[in-house]
Amino acid sequence: MKIKGYFDKLKGLFALQNRTKLIVILGVCGILLIMLSELMPDEDTDDTSKAISNDPVTEDTFEYKRQIESELCKILGEIRGVGSVEVMVTIEGTTEYVYAEELDTDIDKDGEKNSEQYKNEIVMIEQNGRKDALVRKIIKPQISGVVIVCQGGGDVSLNERVLRAASVALDLPTSKICVECRK
């Protein structure tokens, strides 16, 4: 009996006069579901951001930037008249690792090199039961600019000394360094 009552109500919803109400209700429900899906966190983007933040190259690059800023703040803070200092360094690129590759050399009977051939195989070393690629060289990112904000930045002679010190410390032209007075 109960099932028949549900079928009667369902038939009543599909009647001509109630059909418009049903379409509007379904449309509103659809819009609400779309809005709710935007509020819920997307699991795939979480994994992507975790992968990026756990990327050793990215971490090395940010650590390099922080280290440069910290060391520059420390050294500039030691200059007489500078006062408190804040430094922002902008860098170009990321840390780059150059791995060692196998090199085959053919030697003649006379003991002279005949030819060298590169293999596309990276040299692997084993440390503590873990295999890693042998790093031949690490290329740090290029510093592209520096902003220095200090209390004494309003004094022209001090500004020049700070500019010259930062230029020498970072091997950067003075045109890429900005020294400003703290408010």
Secondary structure, 3 states (H helix, E strand, C coil): CHHHHHHHHHHHHCCHHHHHHHHHHHHHHHHHHHHHHHHCCCHHHHHHHHHHHCCHHHHHHHHHHHHHHHHHHHHHHCCCCCCCEEEEEEEECCCEEEECEEEEEEECCCCCEEEEEEEEEECEEEECCEEEECEEEEECCEEEEEEEEEHHHHCHHHHHHHHHHHHHHHCCCHHHEEEEECC
